[in-house]
Amino acid sequence: MDRMFRVLAFWTGIFAVMFYLGHMPTTSLIFFGQTVFFLFLGFLKLTERMYIYIFGAYLTIFFAAFTYWTTFMMVPGMGE
């Protein structure tokens, strides 16, 4: 299970670089932060149950923040 967090770190790192190259520095920093978080967790050698609990908490926080952002912060028609 710890290897999967390293895989997540790899992919969030790839996304961070792509966001940076796409001139999206704020999003890039968020993904770099996630990369460091996942890489740190990947080397902790926790139990599989603990990794599942951490991932569930991560998803809960992410979905709550994403829902808040898309509902209250995004301006309709801004991308047009």
C-alpha distances in whole Angstrom, upper triangle without the diagonal:
4,5,5,7,9,10,11,13,15,16,17,19,20,22,23,25,26,27,29,31,32,33,31,31,30,27,26,26,23,21,21,20,17,16,17,15,12,12,13,10,8,10,11,9,9,8,6,9,10,7,9,12,12,11,14,16,15,16,19,21,20,22,25,25,26,28,30,30,31,34,36,35,35,39,40,41,40,39,42
4,5,5,7,9,10,11,13,15,16,17,19,20,21,23,25,26,27,29,30,32,30,29,28,25,24,23,22,19,19,18,15,14,14,12,9,9,10,7,5,7,8,6,8,9,8,11,10,8,10,13,12,11,15,16,15,17,20,21,20,23,25,25,26,28,30,30,31,34,35,35,35,39,40,41,40,38,42
4,5,5,6,9,10,10,13,14,15,17,19,20,21,23,24,26,27,29,30,29,28,27,25,23,23,22,19,18,18,16,13,14,14,10,9,11,10,6,8,11,10,11,12,11,14,14,11,13,16,14,13,17,19,17,18,22,22,21,24,26,26,26,29,31,31,32,34,36,35,35,39,40,41,39,37,40
4,5,5,6,9,10,11,12,14,15,17,18,20,21,22,24,26,27,29,27,26,26,23,21,22,20,17,17,17,14,12,14,13,9,10,12,10,7,11,12,12,12,13,11,14,13,10,11,14,13,11,14,16,14,15,19,19,18,20,23,23,23,26,28,28,28,31,33,32,32,36,36,37,36,34,37
4,5,5,6,9,10,10,12,14,15,16,18,20,21,22,24,25,27,24,24,23,20,19,19,17,14,14,14,11,9,10,9,5,7,9,7,5,9,10,11,11,13,11,14,12,9,11,13,11,9,13,14,12,13,17,17,16,19,21,21,21,24,26,25,27,29,31,30,30,34,35,36,34,33,36
4,5,5,6,9,10,10,12,14,15,16,18,20,21,23,24,26,24,23,23,20,18,18,17,14,13,14,11,9,10,10,6,5,8,8,5,8,11,12,13,15,14,17,16,12,14,17,14,13,17,18,15,17,20,20,19,21,24,23,23,26,28,27,29,32,33,32,32,35,36,37,35,33,37
4,5,5,6,9,10,11,12,14,15,17,18,20,21,23,25,23,23,23,20,18,19,17,14,14,15,12,10,12,12,9,9,12,11,9,12,14,15,16,17,16,18,17,14,15,18,16,13,17,18,16,16,20,20,18,21,24,23,22,25,28,27,27,31,32,31,30,34,35,35,34,32,35
4,5,5,6,8,10,11,12,14,15,16,18,20,21,23,20,20,20,17,15,16,14,11,12,12,9,7,10,10,6,8,11,10,9,13,15,16,16,17,16,17,16,13,14,16,13,11,14,15,12,13,17,17,15,17,20,19,19,22,24,23,24,27,28,27,27,30,31,32,30,29,32
4,6,5,6,9,10,10,12,14,15,16,18,20,21,19,18,18,15,13,14,12,9,9,10,7,4,7,8,5,5,9,9,8,11,14,15,16,18,17,19,18,14,16,18,15,13,16,17,14,15,18,18,16,19,21,20,20,23,25,23,25,28,29,27,27,31,32,33,31,29,32
4,6,5,6,9,10,11,12,14,15,17,18,20,19,18,19,16,14,15,14,11,10,12,10,7,10,11,9,8,12,13,11,13,16,18,19,21,20,22,21,17,19,21,18,16,19,20,17,18,21,21,18,21,24,23,22,25,27,25,26,30,31,29,29,32,33,33,31,29,32
4,5,5,6,9,10,11,12,14,15,16,19,17,17,17,14,13,14,13,9,10,12,10,8,12,13,10,11,14,15,13,16,19,20,21,23,21,23,22,18,19,21,18,15,18,19,16,16,20,19,17,19,22,21,19,23,24,23,23,27,28,26,26,29,30,30,28,26,29
4,5,5,6,9,10,10,12,14,15,17,14,14,14,11,9,11,9,6,7,9,7,5,9,10,9,10,13,14,13,16,19,20,21,23,21,23,21,18,18,20,17,14,17,18,14,14,18,17,14,17,19,18,17,20,22,20,21,24,25,23,23,26,27,28,26,24,27
4,5,5,6,9,10,10,12,14,16,14,13,14,12,9,10,10,7,6,9,8,5,9,11,10,10,13,15,14,16,19,21,22,24,23,25,23,20,21,23,19,18,21,21,17,18,21,20,17,20,23,20,20,23,24,22,24,27,28,26,25,28,29,30,27,25,29
4,5,5,6,9,10,11,12,15,14,14,15,12,10,12,12,9,9,12,11,9,12,15,13,13,17,18,17,19,22,24,25,27,25,27,26,22,23,25,22,20,23,23,19,20,23,22,19,21,24,22,20,24,26,23,24,27,29,26,25,28,29,29,26,24,27
4,5,5,6,8,10,10,12,11,12,12,9,8,10,10,7,9,12,10,9,13,15,14,15,18,19,18,21,23,25,26,28,26,27,26,22,23,24,21,19,21,22,18,18,21,20,16,18,21,19,17,21,22,20,20,24,25,23,21,24,25,25,23,20,24
4,5,5,6,9,10,11,9,9,10,7,4,7,8,5,6,9,9,8,11,13,13,14,17,18,18,21,23,25,26,28,27,28,26,23,24,25,22,20,22,22,18,19,21,20,17,19,21,19,17,21,22,19,20,24,25,22,21,24,25,25,23,21,24
4,5,5,6,9,10,10,10,12,10,7,9,11,9,8,12,13,11,13,16,16,16,19,21,20,22,25,27,28,31,29,31,29,26,27,28,25,23,26,25,22,22,25,23,20,23,25,22,21,25,25,23,23,27,28,25,24,26,28,27,24,22,25
4,5,5,6,9,9,10,12,10,8,11,12,10,11,14,14,13,16,18,18,18,22,23,22,25,28,30,30,32,31,32,31,27,28,29,26,24,26,26,22,22,25,24,20,22,25,22,20,24,25,22,22,26,26,24,22,24,25,24,22,19,22
4,5,5,6,5,7,9,6,5,9,10,9,10,13,13,13,16,18,18,19,22,23,23,26,28,30,31,33,31,32,31,27,28,29,26,23,25,25,21,21,24,22,18,20,22,19,18,21,22,19,19,23,23,20,19,21,22,22,19,17,20
4,5,5,5,5,9,8,5,8,11,10,10,13,14,14,16,18,19,19,22,24,24,26,28,31,32,34,33,34,32,29,30,31,27,25,28,27,23,24,26,24,21,23,25,22,20,24,24,21,22,25,25,22,21,23,25,24,21,19,22
4,5,7,9,12,11,9,12,14,13,13,17,18,17,19,22,22,22,25,27,26,28,31,33,34,37,35,37,35,32,32,33,30,28,30,30,26,26,29,27,24,26,28,25,23,26,27,23,24,28,28,24,23,24,26,25,22,19,22
4,6,8,11,10,9,13,14,13,14,18,18,18,21,23,23,24,26,28,28,30,33,35,36,38,36,37,35,32,33,33,30,28,30,30,26,26,28,26,23,24,26,23,21,24,25,21,21,25,25,22,20,21,22,21,18,15,18
4,6,9,9,9,11,14,14,14,17,19,19,21,23,24,24,27,28,29,31,33,36,36,39,37,38,36,33,34,34,31,29,31,30,26,26,28,26,23,25,26,23,21,24,24,20,21,24,24,21,19,20,22,21,17,15,18
4,6,6,6,9,10,11,12,14,16,16,19,20,21,22,24,26,27,29,31,34,34,36,35,35,33,30,31,31,28,26,28,27,23,23,25,22,19,21,22,19,17,20,20,17,18,21,21,17,16,18,20,19,16,14,17
4,6,5,6,9,10,10,12,14,15,16,18,20,21,22,24,25,27,29,32,32,35,34,35,32,29,30,30,27,25,27,26,22,23,25,22,19,22,22,19,18,21,21,18,19,22,22,18,18,20,22,22,18,17,21
4,5,5,6,9,10,11,13,14,16,17,19,20,21,23,24,27,28,31,31,33,32,33,30,28,28,28,24,23,25,23,20,20,22,19,16,18,19,15,15,18,17,14,16,19,18,15,15,17,20,21,17,17,20
4,5,5,6,9,10,11,12,14,15,17,18,20,21,22,25,26,29,29,31,30,30,28,25,26,26,22,21,22,21,17,18,19,17,14,16,17,14,13,16,16,13,15,18,18,15,15,17,19,20,17,16,20
4,5,5,6,9,10,10,12,14,15,16,18,20,21,23,25,28,28,30,29,30,28,25,26,26,23,21,23,22,18,19,21,19,16,19,20,17,16,20,20,17,18,22,22,19,18,21,23,23,20,19,22
4,5,5,6,9,10,11,12,14,15,16,18,20,22,23,26,27,29,28,29,27,24,25,25,21,20,22,21,17,19,20,18,15,19,19,16,16,20,20,17,19,22,22,19,19,22,24,25,22,21,25
4,5,5,6,9,10,11,12,14,15,17,18,21,22,25,24,27,26,26,24,21,22,22,18,17,19,17,14,15,17,14,12,15,16,13,13,16,16,14,16,19,19,17,17,20,23,24,21,21,24
4,5,5,6,9,10,10,12,14,15,16,19,20,23,23,25,24,25,23,20,21,21,18,16,18,17,14,14,17,15,12,15,17,14,14,18,18,16,18,21,22,19,19,22,24,25,23,21,25
4,5,5,6,9,10,10,12,14,15,17,19,22,22,25,24,26,23,20,22,22,18,17,20,19,15,17,20,17,15,18,20,17,17,21,21,19,21,25,25,22,22,25,28,28,26,24,28
4,5,5,6,9,10,11,12,14,16,17,20,21,23,23,24,21,18,20,20,16,15,18,16,13,15,17,15,13,17,18,15,16,20,20,18,21,24,24,21,22,25,28,29,26,26,29
4,5,5,6,8,10,11,12,15,16,18,18,21,20,21,18,15,17,17,13,12,15,14,10,12,15,13,11,15,16,14,15,18,19,18,20,23,23,21,22,25,27,29,26,25,29
4,5,5,6,8,10,10,13,15,17,18,20,20,21,19,16,18,18,15,14,17,16,13,15,18,16,14,18,20,18,18,22,23,21,23,26,27,25,25,28,30,31,29,27,31
4,6,5,6,9,10,11,13,16,17,20,20,21,18,16,18,19,15,15,18,17,14,16,19,17,16,20,21,19,20,24,24,23,25,28,28,26,27,30,33,34,31,30,34
4,6,5,6,9,10,11,14,14,17,17,18,15,13,15,15,11,11,14,13,10,13,16,14,14,17,19,17,18,22,22,21,24,26,27,25,26,30,32,33,31,30,34
4,5,5,6,9,10,12,13,15,15,16,14,11,13,14,10,10,13,13,10,13,16,15,14,17,19,18,19,22,23,23,24,27,28,27,27,31,33,34,32,31,34
4,5,5,7,9,12,13,16,16,18,16,13,15,17,13,13,17,17,14,17,20,19,18,21,23,22,22,26,27,26,28,31,31,30,30,34,36,37,34,33,37
4,5,6,7,10,11,15,15,17,14,12,15,16,12,13,17,16,14,17,20,18,18,22,23,22,23,26,27,27,29,31,32,30,31,35,37,38,36,35,39
4,5,5,8,8,11,12,13,11,8,12,12,9,10,14,13,12,15,17,17,17,20,22,21,22,25,26,26,28,31,31,30,31,35,37,38,36,36,39
4,6,7,9,11,11,14,12,9,12,14,12,12,15,16,14,17,20,19,19,22,24,24,24,27,29,28,30,33,34,33,33,37,38,40,38,36,40
4,6,8,12,13,15,13,11,15,16,14,15,18,19,17,20,23,22,22,25,27,27,27,30,32,31,33,36,37,35,36,40,42,43,41,40,43
4,6,9,11,13,11,10,14,14,12,14,17,17,16,19,21,21,22,25,26,26,27,30,31,31,33,36,36,35,37,40,42,44,42,41,44
4,7,9,11,10,9,13,14,13,14,18,18,18,20,23,23,24,26,28,28,29,32,33,33,35,38,39,38,39,43,44,46,44,43,46
4,7,8,6,7,10,11,10,12,15,15,16,18,20,21,22,24,26,26,28,30,31,32,34,36,37,36,38,41,43,45,43,42,46
4,5,5,6,9,10,11,12,14,16,17,19,20,21,23,24,26,27,28,30,32,33,34,36,38,38,39,42,44,46,44,43,47
4,5,5,6,9,10,11,12,14,15,17,18,20,21,22,24,26,27,28,30,31,32,34,36,36,37,41,42,43,42,41,45
4,5,5,6,9,10,11,12,14,15,17,19,20,21,23,24,26,27,29,30,31,33,35,35,36,40,41,43,42,41,45
4,5,5,6,9,10,11,12,14,15,17,18,20,21,23,24,26,27,28,30,32,33,33,34,38,39,42,40,40,43
4,5,5,6,9,10,10,12,14,15,16,18,20,21,22,24,26,27,28,30,31,31,32,36,37,39,38,37,41
4,5,5,6,9,10,10,12,14,15,16,18,20,21,22,24,25,27,28,30,30,31,35,36,38,37,36,39
4,5,5,6,9,10,11,12,14,15,17,18,20,21,23,24,26,27,28,29,30,34,35,37,37,36,40
4,5,5,6,9,10,11,12,14,15,17,18,20,21,22,24,26,27,27,28,32,34,36,34,34,38
4,5,5,6,9,10,10,12,14,15,16,18,20,21,22,24,26,26,26,30,31,33,32,31,35
4,5,5,6,9,10,11,12,14,15,16,18,20,21,22,24,25,26,29,30,33,32,31,35
4,5,5,6,9,10,11,12,14,15,17,18,20,21,22,23,24,28,30,32,31,31,34
4,5,5,6,9,10,11,12,14,15,16,18,20,21,21,22,26,27,30,28,28,32
4,5,5,6,8,10,10,12,14,15,16,18,20,20,21,24,25,28,27,26,30
4,5,5,6,9,10,11,12,14,15,16,18,19,20,24,25,28,27,27,30
4,6,5,6,8,10,11,12,14,15,16,17,18,22,24,26,25,26,29
4,6,5,6,8,10,10,12,14,15,15,16,20,21,24,23,22,26
4,5,5,6,8,10,10,12,14,15,15,19,20,22,22,22,25
4,6,5,6,9,10,11,12,13,15,18,20,22,22,23,26
4,5,5,6,9,10,10,11,12,16,18,21,20,20,24
4,5,5,6,8,10,10,10,14,16,18,17,17,21
4,5,5,6,8,10,10,14,15,17,17,18,21
4,6,5,6,7,9,13,14,17,17,18,22
4,6,6,5,6,10,12,15,14,15,18
4,6,6,5,9,10,12,12,13,16
4,6,7,9,10,13,14,15,18
4,6,8,10,14,13,16,18
4,6,9,12,11,13,16
4,6,9,8,10,13
4,6,6,9,11
4,6,8,9
4,6,6
4,6
4
